[in-house]
């Protein structure tokens, strides 16, 4: 499992870094402008569907079934199951896309409620929504192909595919201005074209793995009915984080102009550890737990979950603390140029700190939910997820006026921790989670190492960073010094205090 985590995490890290380059370009060209707000809302809509249907509910229902068939009945049965799923998914996803294109004004009238008072701004978000929405069926089918690869323990191609999204988006933003009305239009076209490129890459990777897939006539076979029955409740169970972020975007649209953008830039930073660790652990954990639960070693699933929690917290705890301490220099260096002002940076840094409060919880949800899905239980996470979304919405309305741009991120953080408590309680009640001695011993020591790192970060930020950062051209050097100092401090403190053993990681890498 650790090898899979390292593979997915490594490719995801590369994608996130390239994604930062894309976001830096957007910030420089658009800043926190109305065009940026419109693009971010238009882009979030297909991505919400993608994360719910593609990476969330569908993946949670499909991967255990595919992995189970592969283990018990062999590759041919698993291939037929995947082909049936592709046919049915393609049929209703493209149908949904046609409806969305027709009724985009009504859809955006609900989703981008804060834009309806300005006809020009609303027309722009509708136009960009129509350009980006075809990305949804393409990337959902790409997620299905990724599920096939993950079920076969082939993680690299699926994790590398998002690199294409960033490369094409950057290329379109640089090449299309002057041809299309705004940079927002160029970025929107880049989104949809990247979906075509990703599905082609993943189809090739699946064929290369020895499973050539064909698309039969869509039929609701008993297997497909069971798949969709498991998928329906999983829409909330696995997609609660994305629903909470969608609620944040909806509330931000009701706040002053630019709020959607400053929260977006903060979320991009927060998504680095969340995407690298949460996605990596969750992606590799589900097929592993599925095989253990349905195989001859169901008792090993508890130990596997403990190790997954340990791996996740080993990086997530210090990441959250680091973002709390160093939010402003991180935002300022990455995005503080061009149309992105110092005031925008300060507001975005405050939003980032609010997201950092919930970062460990965001990741833990991705680790805990597969423990239900691996056992075929998609219902239990539904009521926890539903409760978290309702709580998030209530807190958003409570926080939006007094806290402004900090309100939506803080509401999501509180709701995520509440969701974690409910998930742990349910798993413990059923005997599916039990912290062992290693986990209980290491978590407090990881936290102590993180506090040592915070002290070092504070000292560097208030001495060397300020001195070096006063020269505009050396801000990247200042940030590199800050990050390097924090990593070194956490690594040494964690090793000395016994929070983790770096020698284990070295042995794993040598084995790979």
MITOR-54300 format. One record per residue (C-alpha): residue number from 1; x, y, z. Coordinates in steps of 0.05 Angstrom, whole numbers, padded with zeros to 5 digits. Layout:
REM residues N
num,u,v,w
NUM,X,Y,Z .
...
END
This chain:
REM residues 512
num,u,v,w
1,00000,00000,00000 .
2,00056,00049,00017 .
3,00085,00039,-00053 .
4,00018,00057,-00083 .
5,00013,00119,-00038 .
6,00083,00141,-00060 .
7,00066,00131,-00134 .
8,00000,00168,-00131 .
9,00028,00221,-00084 .
10,00089,00233,-00128 .
11,00048,00243,-00192 .
12,-00004,00284,-00155 .
13,00051,00328,-00127 .
14,00078,00340,-00197 .
15,00008,00357,-00221 .
16,-00003,00405,-00162 .
17,00062,00441,-00175 .
18,00043,00450,-00248 .
19,-00026,00471,-00225 .
20,00007,00525,-00183 .
21,00041,00550,-00246 .
22,-00028,00553,-00279 .
23,-00058,00590,-00219 .
24,00000,00638,-00216 .
25,-00013,00655,-00289 .
26,-00088,00664,-00275 .
27,-00073,00709,-00215 .
28,-00024,00751,-00256 .
29,-00072,00759,-00314 .
30,-00139,00763,-00278 .
31,-00124,00775,-00204 .
32,-00188,00775,-00162 .
33,-00230,00807,-00217 .
34,-00302,00793,-00238 .
35,-00276,00753,-00298 .
36,-00235,00710,-00250 .
37,-00296,00700,-00205 .
38,-00338,00679,-00266 .
39,-00286,00629,-00290 .
40,-00275,00598,-00222 .
41,-00350,00588,-00212 .
42,-00359,00561,-00283 .
43,-00300,00513,-00274 .
44,-00323,00490,-00206 .
45,-00390,00464,-00233 .
46,-00364,00408,-00278 .
47,-00310,00393,-00227 .
48,-00363,00385,-00173 .
49,-00399,00333,-00216 .
50,-00332,00300,-00233 .
51,-00313,00293,-00160 .
52,-00381,00268,-00139 .
53,-00397,00221,-00197 .
54,-00328,00206,-00224 .
55,-00279,00205,-00166 .
56,-00330,00200,-00110 .
57,-00393,00159,-00112 .
58,-00378,00120,-00176 .
59,-00307,00104,-00156 .
60,-00329,00082,-00087 .
61,-00380,00034,-00118 .
62,-00340,00011,-00179 .
63,-00271,-00003,-00151 .
64,-00292,-00054,-00097 .
65,-00336,-00090,-00148 .
66,-00283,-00091,-00202 .
67,-00228,-00112,-00153 .
68,-00273,-00166,-00124 .
69,-00289,-00195,-00193 .
70,-00216,-00192,-00212 .
71,-00197,-00232,-00150 .
72,-00254,-00282,-00150 .
73,-00274,-00292,-00223 .
74,-00214,-00268,-00263 .
75,-00198,-00213,-00314 .
76,-00252,-00231,-00364 .
77,-00309,-00221,-00315 .
78,-00278,-00156,-00291 .
79,-00270,-00132,-00363 .
80,-00344,-00145,-00379 .
81,-00364,-00108,-00315 .
82,-00321,-00048,-00335 .
83,-00349,-00047,-00406 .
84,-00421,-00048,-00381 .
85,-00405,00009,-00333 .
86,-00373,00051,-00389 .
87,-00434,00042,-00434 .
88,-00485,00061,-00381 .
89,-00444,00119,-00353 .
90,-00430,00148,-00422 .
91,-00504,00146,-00439 .
92,-00530,00185,-00380 .
93,-00469,00231,-00371 .
94,-00475,00257,-00442 .
95,-00550,00263,-00434 .
96,-00539,00304,-00370 .
97,-00490,00348,-00408 .
98,-00540,00363,-00463 .
99,-00591,00384,-00410 .
100,-00540,00427,-00374 .
101,-00521,00463,-00438 .
102,-00594,00478,-00452 .
103,-00612,00500,-00382 .
104,-00546,00533,-00362 .
105,-00578,00601,-00347 .
106,-00626,00568,-00298 .
107,-00571,00525,-00269 .
108,-00525,00585,-00258 .
109,-00584,00625,-00232 .
110,-00584,00577,-00173 .
111,-00509,00564,-00167 .
112,-00484,00635,-00180 .
113,-00540,00671,-00145 .
114,-00495,00730,-00127 .
115,-00483,00744,-00202 .
116,-00556,00752,-00222 .
117,-00558,00826,-00203 .
118,-00507,00843,-00257 .
119,-00532,00821,-00326 .
120,-00463,00825,-00359 .
121,-00429,00786,-00304 .
122,-00485,00734,-00304 .
123,-00481,00727,-00380 .
124,-00406,00715,-00374 .
125,-00412,00660,-00322 .
126,-00466,00626,-00364 .
127,-00422,00629,-00427 .
128,-00361,00602,-00390 .
129,-00404,00548,-00358 .
130,-00426,00524,-00426 .
131,-00354,00521,-00450 .
132,-00328,00482,-00389 .
133,-00386,00434,-00377 .
134,-00367,00383,-00431 .
135,-00307,00369,-00388 .
136,-00354,00334,-00339 .
137,-00372,00271,-00379 .
138,-00301,00265,-00407 .
139,-00268,00267,-00339 .
140,-00320,00222,-00306 .
141,-00306,00169,-00358 .
142,-00232,00181,-00347 .
143,-00245,00168,-00273 .
144,-00277,00102,-00292 .
145,-00215,00082,-00332 .
146,-00173,00105,-00273 .
147,-00215,00059,-00229 .
148,-00198,00000,-00275 .
149,-00124,00016,-00269 .
150,-00128,00025,-00194 .
151,-00165,-00041,-00187 .
152,-00107,-00074,-00223 .
153,-00057,-00039,-00177 .
154,-00034,00006,-00235 .
155,-00033,00075,-00204 .
156,00017,00116,-00245 .
157,-00022,00133,-00309 .
158,-00085,00153,-00270 .
159,-00046,00197,-00223 .
160,-00006,00228,-00281 .
161,-00067,00245,-00324 .
162,-00083,00312,-00288 .
163,-00015,00338,-00313 .
164,-00048,00343,-00382 .
165,-00102,00388,-00353 .
166,-00051,00437,-00328 .
167,-00007,00436,-00390 .
168,-00065,00449,-00437 .
169,-00096,00502,-00392 .
170,-00030,00540,-00389 .
171,-00020,00534,-00465 .
172,-00090,00560,-00480 .
173,-00083,00619,-00433 .
174,-00019,00639,-00467 .
175,-00041,00626,-00539 .
176,-00115,00643,-00544 .
177,-00120,00715,-00516 .
178,-00134,00759,-00576 .
179,-00172,00702,-00609 .
180,-00225,00695,-00554 .
181,-00256,00753,-00515 .
182,-00220,00744,-00448 .
183,-00167,00702,-00412 .
184,-00226,00670,-00376 .
185,-00252,00644,-00443 .
186,-00183,00617,-00460 .
187,-00178,00581,-00393 .
188,-00248,00553,-00402 .
189,-00232,00523,-00471 .
190,-00169,00493,-00441 .
191,-00211,00456,-00390 .
192,-00255,00420,-00440 .
193,-00199,00404,-00489 .
194,-00157,00374,-00433 .
195,-00215,00326,-00418 .
196,-00208,00296,-00488 .
197,-00133,00288,-00480 .
198,-00139,00254,-00411 .
199,-00190,00202,-00433 .
200,-00146,00183,-00493 .
201,-00085,00174,-00448 .
202,-00123,00131,-00398 .
203,-00155,00087,-00452 .
204,-00085,00074,-00479 .
205,-00059,00058,-00409 .
206,-00116,00008,-00396 .
207,-00102,-00027,-00462 .
208,-00028,-00029,-00447 .
209,-00044,-00061,-00379 .
210,-00075,-00119,-00418 .
211,-00149,-00101,-00413 .
212,-00176,-00076,-00480 .
213,-00245,-00046,-00468 .
214,-00301,-00039,-00519 .
215,-00366,00000,-00510 .
216,-00427,-00045,-00518 .
217,-00499,-00023,-00522 .
218,-00519,00006,-00453 .
219,-00561,-00043,-00413 .
220,-00584,-00041,-00341 .
221,-00560,-00111,-00322 .
222,-00567,-00136,-00250 .
223,-00493,-00117,-00239 .
224,-00506,-00046,-00264 .
225,-00568,-00039,-00220 .
226,-00527,-00061,-00160 .
227,-00472,-00012,-00180 .
228,-00520,00046,-00184 .
229,-00554,00026,-00119 .
230,-00487,00030,-00085 .
231,-00469,00093,-00122 .
232,-00532,00134,-00104 .
233,-00520,00141,-00029 .
234,-00446,00149,-00040 .
235,-00458,00216,-00074 .
236,-00458,00248,-00006 .
237,-00416,00197,00030 .
238,-00353,00207,-00010 .
239,-00367,00276,-00038 .
240,-00379,00314,00026 .
241,-00315,00355,00020 .
242,-00333,00375,-00051 .
243,-00404,00392,-00031 .
244,-00378,00435,00025 .
245,-00331,00471,-00023 .
246,-00390,00482,-00070 .
247,-00429,00512,-00013 .
248,-00369,00557,00002 .
249,-00368,00580,-00071 .
250,-00443,00593,-00069 .
251,-00438,00635,-00006 .
252,-00375,00671,-00031 .
253,-00415,00693,-00093 .
254,-00461,00731,-00045 .
255,-00402,00769,-00015 .
256,-00364,00829,-00045 .
257,-00332,00822,-00114 .
258,-00267,00784,-00112 .
259,-00286,00739,-00053 .
260,-00295,00678,-00098 .
261,-00225,00689,-00125 .
262,-00188,00700,-00059 .
263,-00221,00637,-00030 .
264,-00203,00599,-00093 .
265,-00129,00617,-00088 .
266,-00129,00597,-00015 .
267,-00163,00531,-00031 .
268,-00110,00516,-00085 .
269,-00055,00518,-00031 .
270,-00098,00477,00016 .
271,-00109,00426,-00039 .
272,-00035,00410,-00045 .
273,-00030,00367,00018 .
274,-00103,00348,00012 .
275,-00094,00324,-00059 .
276,-00026,00292,-00051 .
277,-00039,00256,00015 .
278,-00115,00250,00017 .
279,-00123,00227,-00055 .
280,-00062,00182,-00052 .
281,-00082,00146,00012 .
282,-00155,00142,-00007 .
283,-00141,00117,-00078 .
284,-00094,00061,-00056 .
285,-00131,00043,00008 .
286,-00198,00025,-00024 .
287,-00174,-00033,-00069 .
288,-00128,-00058,-00013 .
289,-00184,-00059,00039 .
290,-00232,-00089,-00012 .
291,-00186,-00148,-00025 .
292,-00174,-00159,00050 .
293,-00247,-00154,00069 .
294,-00270,-00201,00013 .
295,-00209,-00246,00016 .
296,-00181,-00292,00069 .
297,-00152,-00237,00114 .
298,-00210,-00191,00136 .
299,-00176,-00179,00204 .
300,-00117,-00146,00168 .
301,-00163,-00089,00146 .
302,-00161,-00057,00215 .
303,-00085,-00056,00215 .
304,-00084,-00029,00144 .
305,-00131,00028,00164 .
306,-00085,00045,00223 .
307,-00024,00049,00177 .
308,-00063,00092,00128 .
309,-00083,00140,00184 .
310,-00010,00142,00206 .
311,00017,00158,00137 .
312,-00036,00211,00126 .
313,-00025,00247,00192 .
314,00050,00243,00186 .
315,00047,00296,00131 .
316,-00020,00328,00143 .
317,-00009,00351,00214 .
318,00055,00391,00199 .
319,00025,00417,00134 .
320,-00035,00446,00171 .
321,00010,00478,00224 .
322,00056,00506,00170 .
323,-00002,00537,00132 .
324,-00028,00570,00196 .
325,00040,00601,00211 .
326,00063,00620,00141 .
327,-00001,00633,00102 .
328,00016,00704,00083 .
329,00086,00694,00054 .
330,00062,00632,00016 .
331,00004,00669,-00017 .
332,00044,00732,-00029 .
333,00102,00696,-00064 .
334,00059,00649,-00105 .
335,00005,00697,-00129 .
336,00026,00769,-00109 .
337,00040,00799,-00177 .
338,00004,00832,-00235 .
339,-00070,00841,-00222 .
340,-00066,00806,-00155 .
341,-00056,00862,-00103 .
342,-00026,00862,-00033 .
343,-00097,00869,-00004 .
344,-00119,00808,-00045 .
345,-00059,00769,-00017 .
346,-00076,00788,00055 .
347,-00149,00766,00048 .
348,-00130,00702,00013 .
349,-00079,00686,00068 .
350,-00133,00694,00121 .
351,-00177,00646,00082 .
352,-00120,00597,00076 .
353,-00109,00598,00152 .
354,-00183,00582,00161 .
355,-00178,00523,00113 .
356,-00114,00498,00149 .
357,-00154,00489,00213 .
358,-00193,00434,00179 .
359,-00138,00405,00134 .
360,-00125,00342,00176 .
361,-00201,00330,00179 .
362,-00208,00338,00103 .
363,-00154,00284,00094 .
364,-00181,00238,00149 .
365,-00249,00236,00115 .
366,-00216,00210,00051 .
367,-00181,00156,00093 .
368,-00241,00135,00135 .
369,-00296,00132,00082 .
370,-00262,00075,00042 .
371,-00267,00032,00105 .
372,-00343,00034,00094 .
373,-00341,00028,00019 .
374,-00295,-00032,00020 .
375,-00349,-00069,00060 .
376,-00403,-00049,00011 .
377,-00432,00001,00060 .
378,-00448,00066,00022 .
379,-00505,00085,00068 .
380,-00469,00099,00134 .
381,-00426,00156,00106 .
382,-00488,00187,00075 .
383,-00520,00210,00139 .
384,-00453,00234,00166 .
385,-00439,00270,00101 .
386,-00509,00300,00098 .
387,-00504,00324,00170 .
388,-00436,00356,00154 .
389,-00463,00392,00092 .
390,-00523,00419,00131 .
391,-00478,00442,00187 .
392,-00431,00474,00137 .
393,-00488,00512,00104 .
394,-00514,00536,00171 .
395,-00444,00559,00193 .
396,-00433,00593,00126 .
397,-00495,00637,00137 .
398,-00473,00650,00209 .
399,-00401,00668,00191 .
400,-00409,00703,00123 .
401,-00424,00773,00149 .
402,-00379,00778,00210 .
403,-00320,00739,00180 .
404,-00330,00755,00105 .
405,-00278,00716,00064 .
406,-00257,00675,00125 .
407,-00329,00651,00137 .
408,-00337,00597,00083 .
409,-00268,00564,00095 .
410,-00277,00563,00171 .
411,-00347,00534,00164 .
412,-00319,00478,00120 .
413,-00265,00463,00171 .
414,-00313,00457,00229 .
415,-00360,00413,00189 .
416,-00302,00368,00167 .
417,-00281,00355,00239 .
418,-00353,00340,00258 .
419,-00356,00290,00201 .
420,-00291,00256,00224 .
421,-00319,00247,00294 .
422,-00382,00214,00267 .
423,-00343,00168,00220 .
424,-00295,00145,00275 .
425,-00353,00133,00323 .
426,-00389,00089,00272 .
427,-00327,00049,00254 .
428,-00309,00039,00327 .
429,-00380,00017,00343 .
430,-00376,-00036,00289 .
431,-00306,-00059,00308 .
432,-00275,-00035,00243 .
433,-00225,00013,00274 .
434,-00181,00005,00335 .
435,-00120,00047,00346 .
436,-00059,00003,00359 .
437,00001,00019,00402 .
438,00041,00046,00343 .
439,-00012,00095,00322 .
440,-00026,00118,00393 .
441,00048,00129,00407 .
442,00066,00165,00343 .
443,00009,00216,00334 .
444,00027,00258,00396 .
445,00101,00256,00376 .
446,00084,00278,00305 .
447,00045,00336,00335 .
448,00104,00354,00380 .
449,00151,00353,00320 .
450,00102,00398,00284 .
451,00104,00449,00340 .
452,00180,00449,00337 .
453,00173,00463,00262 .
454,00125,00521,00276 .
455,00176,00554,00322 .
456,00229,00549,00267 .
457,00181,00575,00214 .
458,00162,00634,00258 .
459,00235,00652,00270 .
460,00254,00647,00197 .
461,00193,00686,00174 .
462,00206,00743,00223 .
463,00280,00748,00209 .
464,00310,00722,00145 .
465,00246,00721,00105 .
466,00229,00793,00118 .
467,00300,00815,00102 .
468,00306,00775,00038 .
469,00233,00787,00018 .
470,00241,00862,00018 .
471,00274,00855,-00050 .
472,00219,00835,-00099 .
473,00264,00791,-00141 .
474,00286,00749,-00081 .
475,00218,00729,-00055 .
476,00223,00659,-00084 .
477,00290,00650,-00048 .
478,00257,00672,00016 .
479,00200,00623,00007 .
480,00249,00567,-00010 .
481,00288,00582,00054 .
482,00224,00581,00094 .
483,00200,00515,00065 .
484,00269,00482,00071 .
485,00276,00504,00143 .
486,00207,00477,00161 .
487,00219,00410,00127 .
488,00286,00401,00160 .
489,00260,00420,00229 .
490,00201,00372,00224 .
491,00244,00315,00196 .
492,00296,00321,00251 .
493,00246,00332,00307 .
494,00202,00275,00283 .
495,00260,00227,00279 .
496,00288,00247,00348 .
497,00220,00246,00383 .
498,00200,00180,00350 .
499,00141,00207,00310 .
500,00165,00167,00250 .
501,00226,00129,00225 .
502,00258,00157,00162 .
503,00296,00092,00153 .
504,00230,00057,00138 .
505,00216,00106,00082 .
506,00286,00096,00054 .
507,00278,00020,00055 .
508,00211,00026,00020 .
509,00240,00071,-00035 .
510,00298,00023,-00044 .
511,00249,-00035,-00050 .
512,00210,00004,-00103 .
END
